[in-house]
């Protein structure tokens, strides 16, 4: 079965799916419910013994599903599998991860990432393993992953406190806490035309990512470290506002710098509100 959740699109997607793919179970929402809630709506309706999350901006390569399902069938202790994900040009996207160590999160995906010790980031991005191999990881990205119904029954749906970002990290962590393995299957490939859902709204992307990171830290690293991370992020975005504002005053690509300042101000407001 294929379930499509249309999150109040305005471009005729729901009508197209209904007309061209009548065998698809289409759930047309009247508002944008977000990535996490949309997946949960579909998971609640699914009947299969295996459950797959798949972004709409993906193409599944021949035999990829069979390889992923086959791996689950022959490894009963594996609860979640993820494929090798390719960019449109055929290069590999980094979609397998180890869990963030507490201090790594202060650098990863911030403007200080280039200052982080290389071994910290290599550990997080699983840079010590080849892209086309198969191996255990801590989590795989939610653009494409398959889990067992037993896992879903044990750990429940995705945490809707994450509108987007970190929801699959949380899900995989809960699965591993129940004793399930998470495996990256490098000979099963999909192409992900990434950013089609989140790339259009840069401010919302920043806000959702940082709020989700803070929620993840509160759940798995404690409130104290989450508060420290919040303070660090506020200082980080404040420093970026000063830098971008100075460059704008000096006439360096002023429209772009001004947009960034507005974005970072909105992120700071969101982080203060929590």
N, C-alpha and C positions, 0 to 999 in steps of 0.2 A: 504494500500500500504506500501511496505517496500523499502526504498531508501538506498543504500550502496554507500558511496563515498570512493573509494580506492585511497589513497594518495601516488601513485607511489610505491607500495610495490614491493619487488623483490622476494617474496617467493611463487608466484603462487596463491595468494589469489584471485585476480581478475578472473583468469581462473576457479578456483574452484567454485566461486560464480556463474559465468556464466553457468557452466556445471551442477552443482547440484541444483541450485535454479534459474531456468530460468524465474520465475515469479517476481523475484526481479529486481527493477530498479537500474542497476549498472552504476555508473558514475566513470570511470577510469581516474584519473588525471595523467598527465605525469610528475608531480613534487610533492614533499611533500608540500601541501598547509597549513598544520597546522590544529590544532583542530578547531579553531574558523571559519576559512575560509571554512573548509570542511563541518561544520554544516550549514553554510550559503548557500553553493551550494545546499545542500539537501533541505533546507527550501524553497528556491526559486522555486524548482521543485514540492514541495508537493502540493497535491490537497485537503487534508482532512480538516474537520472542527476542528479537534484537531491535534496538532503537537507535536511529541515526539522526544526529543534528547536522544539517547541511545548509550553508549560506546560499542565498539566491544567486550570488555572483561567482558561481563555481561551475566547473565542467569536470565530470567524473570520467577518468580514463577507462578504457576497456579493461575488464577483469579486476579493477580495483576493489569493487564491492565483494567479489568472490574471494579475493585474497584476504580482505579484512575479516569477513565472516568465517572463512576457513581457519584463520588464526585463532579466533575465539573458539571455534568448534574443537580444535585440537589442543587447546590450552585452557582447561577448565578453571584454572586459578586466575586467569586474566579477566578483568572486569570491564576495561575500557581500552579501545585501540584507536589510533589516529594514523592517517596516511602521510606520505611525503607530499608536501604542498608546493606547487610550482607557481612562479609568476607567469605573466603572459608571454615573456620572452624565453621561458624555459628554465630560468635559473630557480634555485630552491629558496622558498621562503623559510624563515626560521620559525617553526611552529611547534617544536618540542622543547620542553623546559624541565629544569629542576626547580624546586620551590625556592623562593627568594629567601636568602639569609637575611636576618634583621637589618644589618647595615647596608646590604646591597640595594635595598629599596630606596635608600636615600640618594643613590646615584642613578640607578636604572631609569631610563625614560625621563630624566631631568636634564637641565642644561649642563650639569656637572658629570654626565655619563663619561665623557672623555677623560675625566680625572680619576675614575675608579681603577683600582688595581685590575689588571687584565685577567688575572686568574679568577677573580670574583665573577666577572661577566662571562668568561669562558665556562665556568661551572654552571651558571644560571642558564646559558644558551645551549648547553650540552655540546660545546664545540669540540670535545674530544672524541666524538663519534662521527663516522661517515654518514652522509645524507642518504645513501642507498642501502643502509644496513637496517637490521631490526634489533631493538634493544629496549630495556626497561627505562622509563622516564618517570618523573613525578606527575607531569600533566601535559596534555596536548591541547592545542587551541580549538575553540568551539566552532570554527568555520567548517570543520568536518571531523566528526568522531562517532564511534559506535559503542554502545554499551549493552549490557545484558538486561533483560527485564528484571532478573533477580536483584541486580545492583540498584536499579531504579526503585524497586519495592523496598529495599533496605535503607537507602539514603534519601529517598524522596526527590522532589523536583529541584530545579535550579533555584537558588536563593534570589527572590525578586527584589531584595534590597540592593542588588546590583542591577542598574538599568541596562548597562553594557560594560564590558571589561571585567575580568577577574571572576565572572560567574562560573566559567569552566574550571578555573584554578581551584575554586572553592569546592566544586562538584568532585573533581578528581581527588582532592585532599580527603573529602569525606569517604570516598570509595576506598582509598588506601588505609584510612583509619579502621575500616571494616575488614581489612586483610586482603583486598583485591589488588592485583597488579595493574599498572597502566603501561601500555607498550606502544612504541612508535614502530610502524611497519613500513620500511623504506622502499619496498618493491610494489607498494600500492600507491598510485599517484592520482592527484586531482590538480587542476589548475584553478587558482583563486585570483580573480580580478579584484584584488583587495582595495578597500576604500570606497567602493561604490555605495555602501550604506552610511559610512561615517565620515567620509572625506569631504562631503559638501559643507558641513557645519563645523568649522574649526573650533569655535568657542564651546559648543556643546561637547565636542570630543574631549577637549581639555578637562572640562568640568566633570564629565562622567568618569574619565580615567582616574583622576585624582581622588574623587569621592569614593570610587570603588576600591582603589588601593588602600585608602584609610579604613574602609569597612573591613577589608581583608585583614589588615593589621590588627584591628580591634578584636576580631574573632580568633585569630591564630597566634598573635604575638602579644596581646594584652593592651589595655587602655593606655598605660603609661607610654609605651613605645609609639602607639598611634598618635598620642598628643605631641610627642617629640617630632614625629614625621609631619604632622600638620604645621607645627611651628616652622620647621625647615622649609616646607613648601611655600608658606606665606613669605618667608624671607627671600626664597628663590625667585618667586614671581615678582616681588617688590624690586629686587635687584634688576630683573629683566626690564621692568617698566622704566627704571632710571636709565638703563643702557639704551633701550630703544627710543626713549624720549629725547635723550641727548643727541642721538644720531639724527632724529627727525628735526631737531632745532638747527642742526648743522647742515640740513638740506640733503642728507643722505637717504635717497629713496623714501621720501617723506610719506606718501600715501600708505606704503606697506608698513612703515614703522608706526604710523598712527593707528592702523588696524590692529597691529599687535598689542599696542598699549591698551586699546579698548578691550581686546580679548583678555589680556592678563588682569585688567581691573575687574572684569566680570568673574574670572576664576577666583580671585581673592575674595570677592563678595560671597561667592558660593561656599568657599572653604570656611569663611568666618561663620556663615549660617549653619554649616555642618551638613 
